[in-house]
């Protein structure tokens, strides 16, 4: 059982953890509870409220394009996140087209929004019925499209490749990320 600062109580089962968040499956429901580590260890009062609201807006923007799950902020650093199916592991995806389609739509979203998602950790994805979606996107791991050619994460990925435009840098970066993720899945 987990009680949020607002008094809401959830029966949860541990699912996963990242650098900043814990993820729990809510028993008897089709939602996941994503809570910041800081909030988890300080349940007496709300923590990380603004950052969590920003994360919620980012995920819902991605969800509008089918790239993420919808979520809603609960209290402080807690979000209820749609259950997007099974976490993606090696062997989950055998058709590269699923991955290529996702990254193509992500590129379109990035250009429309002027925002680039930088974190493609293998634990950030789920898949149901052939649909791949993010379950954990964080505003601390995005950059603006107009600063992509100066971002250290992007520069590490596109080492030595000259990109004359932001869109070219975005394409190269996402191609590299897709290749890395495909290699992870294919091993």
Residue, then its C-alpha position, 0 to 999 in steps of 0.5 A: x500500500x502506498x499513500x500519497x500526500x493528498x491522502x489517496x491510497x494505492x495498492x501497488x506492486x513494484x514494477x521498475x525503477x529509473x534514475x529519478x522515478x519508481x514505477x508500480x503496477x496499481x492492483x486491480x486497475x489498468x494504470x501504473x503509478x510513477x513516483x519520483x524517488x524524492x516523493x517516495x521517500x517523503x510522503x508527508x508532503x508534496x515534492x517535485x510538483x512542478x517538474x511532475x506537471x511538466x513531465x505529465x504535459x510532455x507525455x500527454x503531448x507525445x501520447x497525442x501522436x501515439x508515442x507515449x501513454x496518457x498520464x495524469x498528475x496525482x499529488x506532488x511527484x506522482x503520476x498515474x500512467x496508462x498501462x501500455x502493455x509489457x516492458x520491451x525486452x530482447x526478442x519483443x520486437x522482431x519487425x524493425x518496421x515497428x521501430x522505424x515507424x515509431x522513430x519517424x513519428x517521433x521525428x515529426x513530433x520533434x519538429x512540430x514541438x521544437x523539442x527533442x527527447x534525449x533518453x531512450x533507455x530500454x526501460x522507458x518503453x512498453x508494447x501492446x498489440x504491436x504498438x510501441x510507446x514510451x512510459x517514462x519521459x522526463x523533462x530533464x532529458x529533452x532539449x530544444x530543437x534549435x539547440x540540438x547541434x550543441x547538446x552533449x548527448x546528441x554530439x556523443x551520438x553523431x560524432x564526426x557527422x557534419x549537420x548543417x541544419x537542426x533537422x539534419x542533426x535530429x534525423x542523424x541523432x534519431x537514426x543512431x538511437x534507432x540503430x542502437x535500440x534495434x541492436x539491443x533488441x536483436x541480441 
